[in-house]
Amino acid sequence: MTTALRQLLASTAYRLQKSVQEAEEDFGTFDCGKGVRTPLQIMNHMTHVLRHAKGFYTKETVMRPDPLPFHHEVKRFHDELTELDDWTTRVSLSEPDYLKMIQGPLSDVLTHVGQLAMLRRLYGSPVKGEDFTQAAIYIGMVGENQTLSTDFF
């Protein structure tokens, strides 16, 4: 189970970087209307979700972090993802706990990564599509420095 969870964390890191690479700083404050969160608000929420996920298992109280400028918020998210990835290598979670981690916080985060990709299109800077089965996604590679594919469809 640890391998699958860590692969999911690496896939999340890759897909996030794909969604925010070369985004202008003002993308973070892009408001598409209708009460939709800005990209900065989404990134801040995603960081909180990761902290909460780990806090659920460690029984730590987790506070929502104050927002940072957009690209700093992206870095903070990757730092949290790295910490969560490292943590999963040191703990023994039961299968039901792993499955809850996937169905709850990690699925939520992936949903928000998709929202960021959609907001990039609405912003006028669409993310290029790719076959993610061919992407350079490796367990433990959860930081900002992703080797993003140049093969698009």
CNS distance restraints for C-alpha pairs under 8 A (distance, minus, plus):
assign (resid   1 and name CA) (resid   5 and name CA) 6.22 0.50 0.50
assign (resid   1 and name CA) (resid  95 and name CA) 7.06 0.50 0.50
assign (resid   1 and name CA) (resid  98 and name CA) 6.99 0.50 0.50
assign (resid   2 and name CA) (resid   6 and name CA) 6.04 0.50 0.50
assign (resid   2 and name CA) (resid  88 and name CA) 6.86 0.50 0.50
assign (resid   2 and name CA) (resid  89 and name CA) 7.34 0.50 0.50
assign (resid   2 and name CA) (resid  98 and name CA) 7.90 0.50 0.50
assign (resid   3 and name CA) (resid   7 and name CA) 6.08 0.50 0.50
assign (resid   3 and name CA) (resid 139 and name CA) 7.53 0.50 0.50
assign (resid   4 and name CA) (resid   8 and name CA) 6.21 0.50 0.50
assign (resid   5 and name CA) (resid   9 and name CA) 6.36 0.50 0.50
assign (resid   5 and name CA) (resid  98 and name CA) 7.34 0.50 0.50
assign (resid   5 and name CA) (resid 102 and name CA) 7.32 0.50 0.50
assign (resid   6 and name CA) (resid  10 and name CA) 6.23 0.50 0.50
assign (resid   6 and name CA) (resid  85 and name CA) 6.20 0.50 0.50
assign (resid   6 and name CA) (resid  88 and name CA) 7.59 0.50 0.50
assign (resid   6 and name CA) (resid 139 and name CA) 5.65 0.50 0.50
assign (resid   6 and name CA) (resid 140 and name CA) 6.76 0.50 0.50
assign (resid   7 and name CA) (resid  11 and name CA) 6.06 0.50 0.50
assign (resid   7 and name CA) (resid 137 and name CA) 7.80 0.50 0.50
assign (resid   7 and name CA) (resid 138 and name CA) 6.77 0.50 0.50
assign (resid   7 and name CA) (resid 139 and name CA) 5.07 0.50 0.50
assign (resid   7 and name CA) (resid 140 and name CA) 7.78 0.50 0.50
assign (resid   8 and name CA) (resid  12 and name CA) 6.08 0.50 0.50
assign (resid   9 and name CA) (resid  13 and name CA) 6.30 0.50 0.50
assign (resid   9 and name CA) (resid  81 and name CA) 6.98 0.50 0.50
assign (resid   9 and name CA) (resid  85 and name CA) 6.86 0.50 0.50
assign (resid   9 and name CA) (resid 106 and name CA) 7.90 0.50 0.50
assign (resid   9 and name CA) (resid 139 and name CA) 7.79 0.50 0.50
assign (resid   9 and name CA) (resid 142 and name CA) 6.62 0.50 0.50
assign (resid  10 and name CA) (resid  14 and name CA) 6.26 0.50 0.50
assign (resid  10 and name CA) (resid 137 and name CA) 6.17 0.50 0.50
assign (resid  10 and name CA) (resid 138 and name CA) 6.16 0.50 0.50
assign (resid  10 and name CA) (resid 139 and name CA) 5.67 0.50 0.50
assign (resid  10 and name CA) (resid 140 and name CA) 6.36 0.50 0.50
assign (resid  10 and name CA) (resid 141 and name CA) 5.56 0.50 0.50
assign (resid  10 and name CA) (resid 142 and name CA) 4.90 0.50 0.50
assign (resid  11 and name CA) (resid  15 and name CA) 6.07 0.50 0.50
assign (resid  11 and name CA) (resid 137 and name CA) 6.07 0.50 0.50
assign (resid  11 and name CA) (resid 138 and name CA) 7.89 0.50 0.50
assign (resid  11 and name CA) (resid 142 and name CA) 7.99 0.50 0.50
assign (resid  12 and name CA) (resid  16 and name CA) 5.98 0.50 0.50
assign (resid  12 and name CA) (resid 109 and name CA) 7.89 0.50 0.50
assign (resid  12 and name CA) (resid 110 and name CA) 6.43 0.50 0.50
assign (resid  12 and name CA) (resid 113 and name CA) 7.81 0.50 0.50
assign (resid  12 and name CA) (resid 142 and name CA) 7.79 0.50 0.50
assign (resid  13 and name CA) (resid  17 and name CA) 6.25 0.50 0.50
assign (resid  13 and name CA) (resid  78 and name CA) 6.94 0.50 0.50
assign (resid  13 and name CA) (resid  81 and name CA) 7.61 0.50 0.50
assign (resid  13 and name CA) (resid 141 and name CA) 7.69 0.50 0.50
assign (resid  13 and name CA) (resid 142 and name CA) 5.02 0.50 0.50
assign (resid  13 and name CA) (resid 143 and name CA) 6.62 0.50 0.50
assign (resid  13 and name CA) (resid 144 and name CA) 7.25 0.50 0.50
assign (resid  13 and name CA) (resid 146 and name CA) 7.74 0.50 0.50
assign (resid  14 and name CA) (resid  18 and name CA) 6.15 0.50 0.50
assign (resid  14 and name CA) (resid 137 and name CA) 6.69 0.50 0.50
assign (resid  14 and name CA) (resid 142 and name CA) 7.31 0.50 0.50
assign (resid  14 and name CA) (resid 146 and name CA) 6.08 0.50 0.50
assign (resid  14 and name CA) (resid 148 and name CA) 7.35 0.50 0.50
assign (resid  15 and name CA) (resid  19 and name CA) 6.20 0.50 0.50
assign (resid  15 and name CA) (resid 113 and name CA) 7.00 0.50 0.50
assign (resid  16 and name CA) (resid  20 and name CA) 6.27 0.50 0.50
assign (resid  16 and name CA) (resid 113 and name CA) 5.64 0.50 0.50
assign (resid  17 and name CA) (resid  21 and name CA) 5.43 0.50 0.50
assign (resid  17 and name CA) (resid 144 and name CA) 6.63 0.50 0.50
assign (resid  17 and name CA) (resid 146 and name CA) 6.95 0.50 0.50
assign (resid  17 and name CA) (resid 148 and name CA) 7.96 0.50 0.50
assign (resid  18 and name CA) (resid 127 and name CA) 7.06 0.50 0.50
assign (resid  18 and name CA) (resid 148 and name CA) 6.87 0.50 0.50
assign (resid  19 and name CA) (resid 113 and name CA) 6.95 0.50 0.50
assign (resid  19 and name CA) (resid 114 and name CA) 7.80 0.50 0.50
assign (resid  19 and name CA) (resid 116 and name CA) 6.16 0.50 0.50
assign (resid  19 and name CA) (resid 117 and name CA) 4.86 0.50 0.50
assign (resid  19 and name CA) (resid 120 and name CA) 7.36 0.50 0.50
assign (resid  19 and name CA) (resid 127 and name CA) 6.10 0.50 0.50
assign (resid  20 and name CA) (resid 116 and name CA) 7.42 0.50 0.50
assign (resid  20 and name CA) (resid 117 and name CA) 7.55 0.50 0.50
assign (resid  20 and name CA) (resid 120 and name CA) 7.89 0.50 0.50
assign (resid  23 and name CA) (resid  27 and name CA) 6.25 0.50 0.50
assign (resid  23 and name CA) (resid 120 and name CA) 7.91 0.50 0.50
assign (resid  23 and name CA) (resid 125 and name CA) 7.73 0.50 0.50
assign (resid  24 and name CA) (resid  28 and name CA) 7.86 0.50 0.50
assign (resid  25 and name CA) (resid  69 and name CA) 7.74 0.50 0.50
assign (resid  25 and name CA) (resid  70 and name CA) 6.20 0.50 0.50
assign (resid  25 and name CA) (resid  71 and name CA) 6.85 0.50 0.50
assign (resid  26 and name CA) (resid  30 and name CA) 6.61 0.50 0.50
assign (resid  26 and name CA) (resid  70 and name CA) 7.95 0.50 0.50
assign (resid  27 and name CA) (resid  39 and name CA) 6.85 0.50 0.50
assign (resid  27 and name CA) (resid  70 and name CA) 7.84 0.50 0.50
assign (resid  27 and name CA) (resid 120 and name CA) 7.76 0.50 0.50
assign (resid  27 and name CA) (resid 123 and name CA) 7.26 0.50 0.50
assign (resid  28 and name CA) (resid  38 and name CA) 6.31 0.50 0.50
assign (resid  28 and name CA) (resid  39 and name CA) 4.71 0.50 0.50
assign (resid  28 and name CA) (resid  40 and name CA) 4.49 0.50 0.50
assign (resid  28 and name CA) (resid  41 and name CA) 7.90 0.50 0.50
assign (resid  28 and name CA) (resid  69 and name CA) 7.62 0.50 0.50
assign (resid  28 and name CA) (resid  70 and name CA) 5.10 0.50 0.50
assign (resid  29 and name CA) (resid  38 and name CA) 5.56 0.50 0.50
assign (resid  29 and name CA) (resid  39 and name CA) 6.44 0.50 0.50
assign (resid  29 and name CA) (resid  40 and name CA) 6.20 0.50 0.50
assign (resid  30 and name CA) (resid  38 and name CA) 5.61 0.50 0.50
assign (resid  30 and name CA) (resid  39 and name CA) 6.68 0.50 0.50
assign (resid  30 and name CA) (resid 123 and name CA) 7.04 0.50 0.50
assign (resid  31 and name CA) (resid  36 and name CA) 7.26 0.50 0.50
assign (resid  31 and name CA) (resid  37 and name CA) 7.35 0.50 0.50
assign (resid  31 and name CA) (resid  38 and name CA) 5.53 0.50 0.50
assign (resid  32 and name CA) (resid  36 and name CA) 6.65 0.50 0.50
assign (resid  32 and name CA) (resid  38 and name CA) 7.72 0.50 0.50
assign (resid  32 and name CA) (resid 119 and name CA) 7.75 0.50 0.50
assign (resid  32 and name CA) (resid 122 and name CA) 7.42 0.50 0.50
assign (resid  32 and name CA) (resid 123 and name CA) 8.00 0.50 0.50
assign (resid  37 and name CA) (resid  41 and name CA) 5.69 0.50 0.50
assign (resid  37 and name CA) (resid  42 and name CA) 6.11 0.50 0.50
assign (resid  38 and name CA) (resid  42 and name CA) 6.24 0.50 0.50
assign (resid  39 and name CA) (resid  43 and name CA) 6.13 0.50 0.50
assign (resid  39 and name CA) (resid  70 and name CA) 7.76 0.50 0.50
assign (resid  39 and name CA) (resid 116 and name CA) 6.19 0.50 0.50
assign (resid  39 and name CA) (resid 119 and name CA) 7.45 0.50 0.50
assign (resid  40 and name CA) (resid  44 and name CA) 6.18 0.50 0.50
assign (resid  40 and name CA) (resid  67 and name CA) 7.48 0.50 0.50
assign (resid  40 and name CA) (resid  69 and name CA) 7.50 0.50 0.50
assign (resid  40 and name CA) (resid  70 and name CA) 5.43 0.50 0.50
assign (resid  40 and name CA) (resid  73 and name CA) 7.28 0.50 0.50
assign (resid  41 and name CA) (resid  45 and name CA) 6.11 0.50 0.50
assign (resid  41 and name CA) (resid  67 and name CA) 7.56 0.50 0.50
assign (resid  42 and name CA) (resid  46 and name CA) 6.12 0.50 0.50
assign (resid  42 and name CA) (resid 112 and name CA) 6.65 0.50 0.50
assign (resid  42 and name CA) (resid 116 and name CA) 7.73 0.50 0.50
assign (resid  43 and name CA) (resid  47 and name CA) 6.31 0.50 0.50
assign (resid  43 and name CA) (resid  70 and name CA) 7.76 0.50 0.50
assign (resid  43 and name CA) (resid  73 and name CA) 6.27 0.50 0.50
assign (resid  43 and name CA) (resid  74 and name CA) 6.55 0.50 0.50
assign (resid  43 and name CA) (resid  77 and name CA) 7.20 0.50 0.50
assign (resid  44 and name CA) (resid  48 and name CA) 6.35 0.50 0.50
assign (resid  44 and name CA) (resid  64 and name CA) 7.89 0.50 0.50
assign (resid  44 and name CA) (resid  65 and name CA) 7.07 0.50 0.50
assign (resid  44 and name CA) (resid  66 and name CA) 7.79 0.50 0.50
assign (resid  44 and name CA) (resid  67 and name CA) 5.98 0.50 0.50
assign (resid  44 and name CA) (resid  73 and name CA) 6.49 0.50 0.50
assign (resid  44 and name CA) (resid  77 and name CA) 7.86 0.50 0.50
assign (resid  45 and name CA) (resid  49 and name CA) 6.14 0.50 0.50
assign (resid  45 and name CA) (resid  64 and name CA) 7.66 0.50 0.50
assign (resid  46 and name CA) (resid  50 and name CA) 6.37 0.50 0.50
assign (resid  46 and name CA) (resid  77 and name CA) 7.13 0.50 0.50
assign (resid  46 and name CA) (resid 109 and name CA) 5.66 0.50 0.50
assign (resid  46 and name CA) (resid 112 and name CA) 7.26 0.50 0.50
assign (resid  47 and name CA) (resid  51 and name CA) 6.31 0.50 0.50
assign (resid  47 and name CA) (resid  65 and name CA) 7.84 0.50 0.50
assign (resid  47 and name CA) (resid  76 and name CA) 7.23 0.50 0.50
assign (resid  47 and name CA) (resid  77 and name CA) 5.02 0.50 0.50
assign (resid  47 and name CA) (resid  80 and name CA) 6.72 0.50 0.50
assign (resid  48 and name CA) (resid  52 and name CA) 5.97 0.50 0.50
assign (resid  48 and name CA) (resid  62 and name CA) 7.81 0.50 0.50
assign (resid  48 and name CA) (resid  63 and name CA) 7.45 0.50 0.50
assign (resid  48 and name CA) (resid  64 and name CA) 5.37 0.50 0.50
assign (resid  48 and name CA) (resid  65 and name CA) 6.72 0.50 0.50
assign (resid  49 and name CA) (resid  53 and name CA) 6.06 0.50 0.50
assign (resid  49 and name CA) (resid 105 and name CA) 5.98 0.50 0.50
assign (resid  49 and name CA) (resid 108 and name CA) 7.98 0.50 0.50
assign (resid  49 and name CA) (resid 109 and name CA) 7.27 0.50 0.50
assign (resid  50 and name CA) (resid  54 and name CA) 6.51 0.50 0.50
assign (resid  50 and name CA) (resid  80 and name CA) 6.64 0.50 0.50
assign (resid  50 and name CA) (resid  81 and name CA) 7.02 0.50 0.50
assign (resid  50 and name CA) (resid  84 and name CA) 7.46 0.50 0.50
assign (resid  50 and name CA) (resid 105 and name CA) 6.72 0.50 0.50
assign (resid  50 and name CA) (resid 106 and name CA) 7.72 0.50 0.50
assign (resid  50 and name CA) (resid 109 and name CA) 7.99 0.50 0.50
assign (resid  51 and name CA) (resid  55 and name CA) 6.01 0.50 0.50
assign (resid  51 and name CA) (resid  62 and name CA) 6.53 0.50 0.50
assign (resid  51 and name CA) (resid  80 and name CA) 6.98 0.50 0.50
assign (resid  52 and name CA) (resid  56 and name CA) 5.94 0.50 0.50
assign (resid  52 and name CA) (resid  62 and name CA) 5.87 0.50 0.50
assign (resid  53 and name CA) (resid  57 and name CA) 7.08 0.50 0.50
assign (resid  53 and name CA) (resid 101 and name CA) 6.89 0.50 0.50
assign (resid  53 and name CA) (resid 105 and name CA) 6.08 0.50 0.50
assign (resid  54 and name CA) (resid  58 and name CA) 6.25 0.50 0.50
assign (resid  54 and name CA) (resid  84 and name CA) 6.79 0.50 0.50
assign (resid  55 and name CA) (resid  59 and name CA) 5.32 0.50 0.50
assign (resid  55 and name CA) (resid  60 and name CA) 4.67 0.50 0.50
assign (resid  55 and name CA) (resid  61 and name CA) 6.40 0.50 0.50
assign (resid  55 and name CA) (resid  62 and name CA) 6.35 0.50 0.50
assign (resid  56 and name CA) (resid  60 and name CA) 6.89 0.50 0.50
assign (resid  67 and name CA) (resid  73 and name CA) 6.98 0.50 0.50
assign (resid  68 and name CA) (resid  72 and name CA) 5.89 0.50 0.50
assign (resid  68 and name CA) (resid  73 and name CA) 5.34 0.50 0.50
assign (resid  69 and name CA) (resid  73 and name CA) 6.10 0.50 0.50
assign (resid  70 and name CA) (resid  74 and name CA) 6.36 0.50 0.50
assign (resid  71 and name CA) (resid  75 and name CA) 6.32 0.50 0.50
assign (resid  72 and name CA) (resid  76 and name CA) 6.13 0.50 0.50
assign (resid  73 and name CA) (resid  77 and name CA) 6.16 0.50 0.50
assign (resid  74 and name CA) (resid  78 and name CA) 6.39 0.50 0.50
assign (resid  75 and name CA) (resid  79 and name CA) 6.18 0.50 0.50
assign (resid  75 and name CA) (resid 143 and name CA) 7.97 0.50 0.50
assign (resid  75 and name CA) (resid 144 and name CA) 6.61 0.50 0.50
assign (resid  76 and name CA) (resid  80 and name CA) 6.23 0.50 0.50
assign (resid  77 and name CA) (resid  81 and name CA) 6.12 0.50 0.50
assign (resid  78 and name CA) (resid  82 and name CA) 6.02 0.50 0.50
assign (resid  78 and name CA) (resid 142 and name CA) 6.50 0.50 0.50
assign (resid  78 and name CA) (resid 143 and name CA) 5.12 0.50 0.50
assign (resid  78 and name CA) (resid 144 and name CA) 6.11 0.50 0.50
assign (resid  79 and name CA) (resid  83 and name CA) 6.21 0.50 0.50
assign (resid  79 and name CA) (resid 143 and name CA) 6.82 0.50 0.50
assign (resid  80 and name CA) (resid  84 and name CA) 6.11 0.50 0.50
assign (resid  81 and name CA) (resid  85 and name CA) 6.05 0.50 0.50
assign (resid  81 and name CA) (resid 142 and name CA) 6.36 0.50 0.50
assign (resid  81 and name CA) (resid 143 and name CA) 7.52 0.50 0.50
assign (resid  82 and name CA) (resid  86 and name CA) 6.11 0.50 0.50
assign (resid  82 and name CA) (resid 140 and name CA) 7.82 0.50 0.50
assign (resid  82 and name CA) (resid 142 and name CA) 5.70 0.50 0.50
assign (resid  82 and name CA) (resid 143 and name CA) 6.43 0.50 0.50
assign (resid  83 and name CA) (resid  87 and name CA) 6.00 0.50 0.50
assign (resid  84 and name CA) (resid  88 and name CA) 6.20 0.50 0.50
assign (resid  85 and name CA) (resid  89 and name CA) 6.84 0.50 0.50
assign (resid  85 and name CA) (resid 140 and name CA) 6.82 0.50 0.50
assign (resid  85 and name CA) (resid 142 and name CA) 7.68 0.50 0.50
assign (resid  86 and name CA) (resid  90 and name CA) 6.89 0.50 0.50
assign (resid  87 and name CA) (resid  91 and name CA) 6.43 0.50 0.50
assign (resid  88 and name CA) (resid  92 and name CA) 7.68 0.50 0.50
assign (resid  93 and name CA) (resid  97 and name CA) 5.82 0.50 0.50
assign (resid  93 and name CA) (resid  98 and name CA) 6.28 0.50 0.50
assign (resid  94 and name CA) (resid  98 and name CA) 6.37 0.50 0.50
assign (resid  95 and name CA) (resid  99 and name CA) 6.17 0.50 0.50
assign (resid  96 and name CA) (resid 100 and name CA) 6.11 0.50 0.50
assign (resid  97 and name CA) (resid 101 and name CA) 6.17 0.50 0.50
assign (resid  98 and name CA) (resid 102 and name CA) 6.37 0.50 0.50
assign (resid  99 and name CA) (resid 103 and name CA) 6.06 0.50 0.50
assign (resid 100 and name CA) (resid 104 and name CA) 5.66 0.50 0.50
assign (resid 101 and name CA) (resid 105 and name CA) 5.83 0.50 0.50
assign (resid 101 and name CA) (resid 106 and name CA) 6.21 0.50 0.50
assign (resid 102 and name CA) (resid 106 and name CA) 5.00 0.50 0.50
assign (resid 102 and name CA) (resid 107 and name CA) 5.90 0.50 0.50
assign (resid 103 and name CA) (resid 107 and name CA) 5.50 0.50 0.50
assign (resid 103 and name CA) (resid 108 and name CA) 7.94 0.50 0.50
assign (resid 104 and name CA) (resid 108 and name CA) 6.17 0.50 0.50
assign (resid 105 and name CA) (resid 109 and name CA) 6.15 0.50 0.50
assign (resid 106 and name CA) (resid 110 and name CA) 6.25 0.50 0.50
assign (resid 107 and name CA) (resid 111 and name CA) 6.22 0.50 0.50
assign (resid 108 and name CA) (resid 112 and name CA) 6.46 0.50 0.50
assign (resid 109 and name CA) (resid 113 and name CA) 6.29 0.50 0.50
assign (resid 110 and name CA) (resid 114 and name CA) 6.39 0.50 0.50
assign (resid 111 and name CA) (resid 115 and name CA) 6.43 0.50 0.50
assign (resid 112 and name CA) (resid 116 and name CA) 6.27 0.50 0.50
assign (resid 113 and name CA) (resid 117 and name CA) 6.44 0.50 0.50
assign (resid 114 and name CA) (resid 118 and name CA) 6.28 0.50 0.50
assign (resid 115 and name CA) (resid 119 and name CA) 6.06 0.50 0.50
assign (resid 116 and name CA) (resid 120 and name CA) 6.17 0.50 0.50
assign (resid 117 and name CA) (resid 121 and name CA) 6.70 0.50 0.50
assign (resid 117 and name CA) (resid 126 and name CA) 7.25 0.50 0.50
assign (resid 117 and name CA) (resid 127 and name CA) 6.27 0.50 0.50
assign (resid 118 and name CA) (resid 122 and name CA) 6.45 0.50 0.50
assign (resid 118 and name CA) (resid 126 and name CA) 7.66 0.50 0.50
assign (resid 119 and name CA) (resid 123 and name CA) 5.90 0.50 0.50
assign (resid 120 and name CA) (resid 124 and name CA) 6.35 0.50 0.50
assign (resid 120 and name CA) (resid 125 and name CA) 5.21 0.50 0.50
assign (resid 120 and name CA) (resid 126 and name CA) 5.10 0.50 0.50
assign (resid 120 and name CA) (resid 127 and name CA) 6.66 0.50 0.50
assign (resid 121 and name CA) (resid 125 and name CA) 5.32 0.50 0.50
assign (resid 121 and name CA) (resid 126 and name CA) 3.96 0.50 0.50
assign (resid 121 and name CA) (resid 127 and name CA) 6.86 0.50 0.50
assign (resid 122 and name CA) (resid 126 and name CA) 7.55 0.50 0.50
assign (resid 128 and name CA) (resid 152 and name CA) 6.30 0.50 0.50
assign (resid 128 and name CA) (resid 153 and name CA) 7.59 0.50 0.50
assign (resid 129 and name CA) (resid 152 and name CA) 5.51 0.50 0.50
assign (resid 129 and name CA) (resid 153 and name CA) 5.71 0.50 0.50
assign (resid 130 and name CA) (resid 149 and name CA) 7.57 0.50 0.50
assign (resid 130 and name CA) (resid 151 and name CA) 6.46 0.50 0.50
assign (resid 130 and name CA) (resid 152 and name CA) 4.62 0.50 0.50
assign (resid 130 and name CA) (resid 153 and name CA) 5.66 0.50 0.50
assign (resid 131 and name CA) (resid 135 and name CA) 6.94 0.50 0.50
assign (resid 131 and name CA) (resid 152 and name CA) 7.42 0.50 0.50
assign (resid 131 and name CA) (resid 153 and name CA) 7.67 0.50 0.50
assign (resid 135 and name CA) (resid 148 and name CA) 7.30 0.50 0.50
assign (resid 135 and name CA) (resid 149 and name CA) 6.12 0.50 0.50
assign (resid 136 and name CA) (resid 147 and name CA) 6.40 0.50 0.50
assign (resid 136 and name CA) (resid 148 and name CA) 7.11 0.50 0.50
assign (resid 136 and name CA) (resid 149 and name CA) 7.26 0.50 0.50
assign (resid 137 and name CA) (resid 141 and name CA) 7.12 0.50 0.50
assign (resid 141 and name CA) (resid 146 and name CA) 7.43 0.50 0.50
assign (resid 142 and name CA) (resid 146 and name CA) 7.77 0.50 0.50
